[in-house]
Amino acid sequence: MDFELKALTEPGKRMVDLAEEHSANFAATAAEHDREGTFPIENVTAMKKSGFSAAGVPVEFGGMGVTSVHDCIVALNRLGRGEASTPLAYTMHLSRTLSTARALRLAIASGNQARRRRSEEMLKKIGAGELFITVANSERGADVRTSKTLATKTDGGWLFNGTKTFATGSPAADVLAVRARYINESGEERMGATIAPIDRPGVKIMNNWDGLGMRASGSHDVVFTDYFVSDEEFDDTGKYGEFNAPFLALGTNSSMGLSSIFLGIAETAHELAISAINRRDGSLYPMNQTTIAENEIDLAAARGILSRGAQYYDEFYQTGVEFPVGEIDNSPETAFKMIKNGACTKKFVMETAATIVDRCVTLYGGGAYVSDNPMAKLYRDVRAGQFMQPWARNQAIEIIGKVALDLDPNNY
């Protein structure tokens, strides 16, 4: 495959090889889960068993030791080619795993023993295949700066109350990453976060997902009712109602990971379209040749921006370096530039993937309109990319323009 994304590190290459094995297996049951609207929990079980779910865990804690976001994106791309719902959930898990490994390095450097213990405990559980993390942050009427869920102070901790939406992969979750609005001792509105075990009273997964596409993603609502979070488990993540630039910049790996999955959908659709044309001896039609060429160009461009965006991330955060050199500039100004690059990448890849699949439906013909045709599933699944947060189309354009003009997105 021309311009194919490829891993650059040895741990990354092992991760990609394993992703390709899982992708082939996941593809075999993808149509059934799509038809039934069921999340393939067996896929998560397989990833835990193989060690793939621990790819981002340091070797000393039982993981594969992958640190390169670029290589993680390549692995997610391979999963997306076979079945896209599972890697949507895995992206969230992988992002939190990588951020926990980073938190451990920072805790060791700063001497924060409490954070070190928490990070080591979580990484050991992930490394042993005992912990799968998904995210329950989206809410109706809220965005990355706000939350309708409220954390209220109580003896020894906090009580969470609220409803989350689009909690992808929640049927397979051992814990959920959750954020909530709270008021600190000074009376300031702040954003807080926790990693919430699902076996604790006060959390209910509603099992109500019924999407047009990504039907197997298990993106159910999750309701928290007086869910208790201890003081030790509760983290302040910044001022409420503002973009937390350093946090969002660090989480850019998740946005690019999502993009790579949708690129995988487009790559599979393109191959199906070529096969259909060749079966009908349609390769000699000039318009087929033109449309295939347009897809090839767009695929090359999408791979290019993804690869460069991920490499820029790795270079900045020195993720592939065993001993980072100097302090990383984590100022809001620099962080917003990282966010801008990630938003550019995500917007371009998501929209380009949809355009490619649209062309593929035309090339494939009427069979693509039959619900049990693989092309029909790809067409429905790829539609989800353009409104996925953070940095859905309109939001991405707004922040890209402001940062490019040296405007503070929090002040305009």
C-alpha distance (Angstrom), angle and dihedral (degrees) to the residues before:
residue distance angle dihedral
M1 . . .
D2 3.81 . .
F3 3.81 117.5 .
E4 3.81 89.2 2.4
L5 3.79 115.2 177.7
K6 3.81 109.8 -108.6
A7 3.80 133.9 -173.2
L8 3.79 117.1 -107.8
T9 3.81 102.7 -161.1
E10 3.80 131.1 58.5
P11 3.84 95.0 -118.6
G12 3.80 87.6 46.7
K13 3.80 92.1 52.4
R14 3.80 90.2 53.0
M15 3.79 89.6 49.6
V16 3.81 92.0 51.1
D17 3.83 92.1 48.4
L18 3.79 89.7 52.8
A19 3.82 91.1 45.6
E20 3.80 90.1 56.0
E21 3.81 90.9 52.3
H22 3.79 91.9 49.7
S23 3.80 91.6 44.6
A24 3.79 92.6 57.8
N25 3.80 91.4 49.7
F26 3.79 94.4 45.1
A27 3.81 91.4 50.8
A28 3.80 90.3 61.3
T29 3.82 93.2 66.9
A30 3.82 99.4 28.8
A31 3.82 96.0 100.2
E32 3.80 93.1 50.1
H33 3.81 94.1 50.7
D34 3.80 90.8 44.9
R35 3.79 91.3 51.7
E36 3.81 93.5 47.0
G37 3.80 95.8 38.0
T38 3.81 91.1 -128.3
F39 3.78 127.9 144.4
P40 3.85 112.5 -120.6
I41 3.80 98.5 -124.1
E42 3.80 88.0 170.1
N43 3.80 88.4 67.2
V44 3.80 91.5 58.8
T45 3.80 89.6 46.4
A46 3.80 89.3 53.3
M47 3.81 91.9 49.7
K48 3.79 90.8 51.0
K49 3.80 91.5 48.8
S50 3.80 94.9 48.7
G51 3.80 93.9 46.1
F52 3.80 92.1 -116.3
S53 3.80 91.4 120.1
A54 3.82 86.8 59.3
A55 3.81 95.3 51.2
G56 3.82 92.9 118.3
V57 3.81 94.9 45.6
P58 3.83 117.2 103.9
V59 3.81 113.6 -104.6
E60 3.81 92.3 -115.8
F61 3.81 89.0 63.2
G62 3.80 95.1 48.5
G63 3.79 100.4 -89.6
M64 3.78 137.6 120.6
G65 3.80 93.8 -105.7
V66 3.81 96.6 -128.0
T67 3.81 111.0 163.2
S68 3.81 102.7 159.5
V69 3.80 112.6 100.6
H70 3.79 87.6 -162.7
D71 3.80 90.9 61.3
C72 3.81 92.3 44.4
I73 3.80 88.2 55.1
V74 3.79 90.7 52.4
A75 3.81 90.1 52.3
L76 3.80 91.8 49.2
N77 3.79 89.1 49.9
R78 3.79 90.2 56.9
L79 3.79 91.9 49.8
G80 3.80 89.8 49.9
R81 3.78 91.5 57.2
G82 3.79 92.1 62.1
E83 3.81 104.2 33.4
A84 3.79 125.8 -11.9
S85 3.80 105.7 -161.9
T86 3.81 97.3 67.6
P87 3.82 95.8 51.3
L88 3.82 89.8 50.1
A89 3.79 87.2 64.9
Y90 3.79 93.4 37.9
T91 3.81 91.3 54.0
M92 3.79 89.8 63.1
H93 3.79 91.7 47.3
L94 3.80 92.5 47.5
S95 3.80 93.5 47.7
R96 3.81 91.5 52.9
T97 3.80 90.9 45.5
L98 3.80 92.1 53.5
S99 3.81 92.1 45.7
T100 3.81 90.6 50.0
A101 3.79 90.8 51.8
R102 3.79 88.3 50.6
A103 3.82 91.2 47.6
L104 3.79 88.4 53.7
R105 3.80 92.3 53.8
L106 3.80 90.7 48.7
A107 3.81 92.2 46.3
I108 3.80 91.0 52.9
A109 3.81 91.2 48.0
S110 3.80 93.3 48.4
G111 3.79 97.2 39.2
N112 3.81 93.6 -120.1
Q113 3.78 98.6 156.0
A114 3.81 96.7 180.0
R115 3.81 92.5 54.1
R116 3.79 89.7 44.2
R117 3.81 92.2 54.6
R118 3.81 92.3 48.0
S119 3.79 93.0 48.2
E120 3.80 94.3 46.3
E121 3.80 92.0 48.4
M122 3.79 92.4 51.9
L123 3.81 94.4 44.9
K124 3.80 91.6 49.8
K125 3.81 90.8 52.8
I126 3.80 92.5 48.1
G127 3.81 90.1 46.4
A128 3.81 90.0 53.2
G129 3.82 91.8 50.2
E130 3.80 91.8 -113.3
L131 3.78 99.1 116.3
F132 3.79 133.3 55.2
I133 3.81 116.8 178.0
T134 3.78 124.9 -154.0
V135 3.80 130.0 172.4
A136 3.80 130.3 -111.8
N137 3.80 104.2 179.8
S138 3.80 108.6 112.1
E139 3.80 116.4 100.5
R140 3.76 137.9 175.8
G141 3.79 108.2 -97.9
A142 3.82 96.0 11.2
D143 3.80 137.0 93.3
V144 3.82 138.5 -172.1
R145 3.82 89.9 -65.5
T146 3.81 97.9 49.6
S147 3.78 143.6 39.7
K148 3.78 134.1 -162.2
T149 3.80 90.1 -159.2
L150 3.81 110.6 95.4
A151 3.80 127.9 -151.1
T152 3.82 111.9 -155.2
K153 3.79 123.0 -165.6
T154 3.78 117.8 -111.2
D155 3.80 135.4 161.7
G156 3.80 108.4 -54.4
G157 3.78 95.9 -5.7
W158 3.79 148.6 -11.3
L159 3.79 139.1 -57.3
F160 3.82 116.1 -136.7
N161 3.80 119.9 -151.3
G162 3.80 124.8 175.6
T163 3.79 148.0 80.6
K164 3.78 124.4 -95.3
T165 3.80 125.6 -161.6
F166 3.81 134.5 -156.2
A167 3.82 92.6 26.9
T168 3.80 92.2 171.8
G169 3.79 115.5 -154.7
S170 3.80 92.5 9.1
P171 3.84 93.4 141.2
A172 3.82 88.6 65.4
A173 3.80 97.3 39.3
D174 3.77 122.6 122.5
V175 3.80 89.5 -178.8
L176 3.80 135.3 9.9
A177 3.80 126.2 -140.5
V178 3.81 104.3 -133.5
R179 3.80 136.5 175.9
A180 3.80 129.9 -162.7
R181 3.78 141.6 177.3
Y182 3.79 116.5 -107.2
I183 3.80 140.4 168.2
N184 3.79 117.5 -124.6
E185 3.81 128.6 -145.7
S186 3.81 90.6 -86.2
G187 3.79 92.0 56.1
E188 3.82 94.1 -108.3
E189 3.80 122.3 142.5
R190 3.79 108.7 -120.3
M191 3.79 138.4 169.5
G192 3.78 117.7 -115.8
A193 3.79 132.5 -172.9
T194 3.77 141.4 -166.8
I195 3.79 143.2 175.0
A196 3.80 102.1 -116.7
P197 3.83 121.4 -155.8
I198 3.80 110.3 -138.8
D199 3.81 94.1 -143.2
R200 3.82 91.8 68.4
P201 3.84 120.9 98.6
G202 3.78 116.9 -97.7
V203 3.82 102.3 44.9
K204 3.80 125.2 99.4
I205 3.81 128.3 -179.6
M206 3.79 104.8 -148.9
N207 3.84 99.6 -153.0
N208 3.80 89.9 -144.3
W209 3.82 103.3 127.3
D210 3.81 112.5 134.1
G211 3.79 107.8 157.3
L212 3.77 133.3 173.8
G213 3.80 88.1 -125.8
M214 3.79 136.4 4.9
R215 3.78 83.6 46.0
A216 3.81 92.0 163.4
S217 3.82 94.7 52.8
G218 3.80 96.4 96.5
S219 3.82 90.5 -136.8
H220 3.79 94.4 168.1
D221 3.79 130.1 161.5
V222 3.79 115.2 -100.2
V223 3.81 121.1 -153.3
F224 3.81 122.8 -156.5
T225 3.81 117.2 -161.4
D226 3.81 116.5 -179.2
Y227 3.79 87.9 -32.2
F228 3.82 107.7 -179.5
V229 3.79 121.1 -131.2
S230 3.79 117.9 179.2
D231 3.81 121.3 -130.2
E232 3.81 89.2 -110.8
E233 3.82 91.2 54.9
F234 3.82 94.8 47.8
D235 3.81 121.6 89.8
D236 3.78 130.3 -170.4
T237 3.81 108.7 -132.8
G238 3.79 102.0 -178.9
K239 3.78 148.0 -76.2
Y240 3.78 115.2 -23.6
G241 3.80 117.4 -114.3
E242 3.81 96.6 23.4
F243 3.78 135.3 94.6
N244 3.80 107.0 -100.4
A245 3.78 93.3 -143.2
P246 3.84 100.7 -170.8
F247 3.82 91.7 47.0
L248 3.81 93.5 46.9
A249 3.79 92.3 44.7
L250 3.79 90.5 54.2
G251 3.81 88.9 48.2
T252 3.80 92.2 53.4
N253 3.80 87.0 98.6
S254 3.80 88.1 70.1
S255 3.83 92.8 53.2
M256 3.79 91.9 50.1
G257 3.80 89.7 45.7
L258 3.78 90.8 55.6
S259 3.81 89.5 49.2
S260 3.79 92.2 53.3
I261 3.81 90.9 55.0
F262 3.80 91.1 55.3
L263 3.79 89.7 47.3
G264 3.81 86.2 56.2
I265 3.81 89.4 54.4
A266 3.80 90.0 52.6
E267 3.81 92.2 47.4
T268 3.80 91.5 53.5
A269 3.81 92.1 46.8
H270 3.80 90.1 50.8
E271 3.80 92.2 52.7
L272 3.82 91.1 47.8
A273 3.81 90.5 50.9
I274 3.82 92.4 50.8
S275 3.81 90.7 49.5
A276 3.80 91.4 50.0
I277 3.81 92.2 49.9
N278 3.78 92.4 49.2
R279 3.82 92.1 48.7
R280 3.81 89.3 56.1
D281 3.82 94.3 42.2
G282 3.78 87.1 -117.3
S283 3.79 97.5 139.5
L284 3.82 92.4 98.0
Y285 3.82 93.8 61.3
P286 3.82 108.0 104.4
M287 3.81 94.5 -142.3
N288 3.80 91.2 53.1
Q289 3.79 88.8 51.4
T290 3.81 90.8 48.9
T291 3.79 94.3 48.5
I292 3.79 92.8 47.2
A293 3.79 88.9 50.1
E294 3.80 91.1 51.9
N295 3.79 89.4 52.4
E296 3.79 92.4 48.7
I297 3.80 90.8 52.4
D298 3.80 93.2 47.8
L299 3.80 92.4 46.6
A300 3.80 90.5 51.9
A301 3.81 91.3 49.1
A302 3.81 93.3 47.9
R303 3.80 91.8 49.2
G304 3.78 89.9 47.9
I305 3.80 97.1 53.0
L306 3.81 92.1 43.3
S307 3.79 93.0 50.6
R308 3.79 93.8 46.4
G309 3.80 93.5 43.5
A310 3.80 91.6 52.2
Q311 3.80 93.5 44.8
Y312 3.81 90.2 50.7
Y313 3.81 88.2 53.0
D314 3.80 91.9 50.0
E315 3.79 92.0 47.4
F316 3.79 93.6 49.8
Y317 3.80 97.4 45.8
Q318 3.82 92.7 35.1
T319 3.79 89.0 -132.6
G320 3.77 94.1 161.3
V321 3.79 94.2 49.2
E322 3.79 118.8 96.9
F323 3.79 92.3 -154.7
P324 3.85 111.9 28.7
V325 3.78 115.3 -141.4
G326 3.81 117.6 -128.7
E327 3.78 129.4 -28.9
I328 3.79 120.0 -41.5
D329 3.81 111.9 -125.2
N330 3.78 102.1 -118.2
S331 3.80 96.9 169.8
P332 3.82 117.6 139.1
E333 3.82 90.3 -113.4
T334 3.79 93.0 56.2
A335 3.79 92.6 39.6
F336 3.80 92.0 54.0
K337 3.80 89.5 53.7
M338 3.80 88.5 54.5
I339 3.80 89.4 49.3
K340 3.82 90.5 49.2
N341 3.80 91.1 53.9
G342 3.79 91.1 48.4
A343 3.80 92.3 47.3
C344 3.83 90.8 50.0
T345 3.78 89.8 50.9
K346 3.79 94.8 46.8
K347 3.79 96.3 45.8
F348 3.79 94.0 47.8
V349 3.79 96.6 45.4
M350 3.81 96.2 43.6
E351 3.81 94.1 49.2
T352 3.79 93.5 41.0
A353 3.81 91.5 50.6
A354 3.80 90.6 53.8
T355 3.80 91.5 48.4
I356 3.80 91.2 50.8
V357 3.80 93.0 50.2
D358 3.82 90.7 47.5
R359 3.80 89.1 56.4
C360 3.79 90.3 46.5
V361 3.79 91.5 55.9
T362 3.81 89.1 54.1
L363 3.80 91.7 47.8
Y364 3.79 93.2 46.4
G365 3.79 94.5 51.8
G366 3.79 134.4 -149.6
G367 3.79 93.7 -26.5
A368 3.81 88.3 73.3
Y369 3.81 88.8 66.6
V370 3.81 93.1 62.1
S371 3.79 109.3 100.6
D372 3.81 97.1 -131.2
N373 3.80 93.8 49.2
P374 3.85 112.8 109.7
M375 3.80 89.9 -130.1
A376 3.81 90.9 57.8
K377 3.81 90.3 55.5
L378 3.81 91.9 48.7
Y379 3.81 89.8 49.6
R380 3.81 92.1 52.6
D381 3.80 94.8 42.6
V382 3.80 96.4 49.8
R383 3.82 91.3 55.8
A384 3.82 90.3 72.4
G385 3.79 94.1 65.9
Q386 3.77 100.3 75.3
F387 3.81 96.7 59.6
M388 3.82 99.1 37.8
Q389 3.79 112.6 124.9
P390 2.88 141.9 -93.0
W391 3.78 101.3 45.3
A392 3.76 103.5 9.2
R393 3.80 111.6 174.5
N394 3.81 102.6 -78.0
Q395 3.79 94.5 36.4
A396 3.80 90.6 48.4
I397 3.80 93.5 51.3
E398 3.79 91.5 49.2
I399 3.80 96.4 51.6
I400 3.82 93.8 40.4
G401 3.80 91.1 54.4
K402 3.79 94.9 46.0
V403 3.79 95.3 48.1
A404 3.81 92.1 45.0
L405 3.82 88.1 54.7
D406 3.83 91.7 48.4
L407 3.80 91.9 -112.9
D408 3.79 121.4 145.6
P409 3.84 105.2 -117.2
N410 3.80 89.2 -148.4
N411 3.79 93.6 59.5
Y412 3.81 102.2 47.9
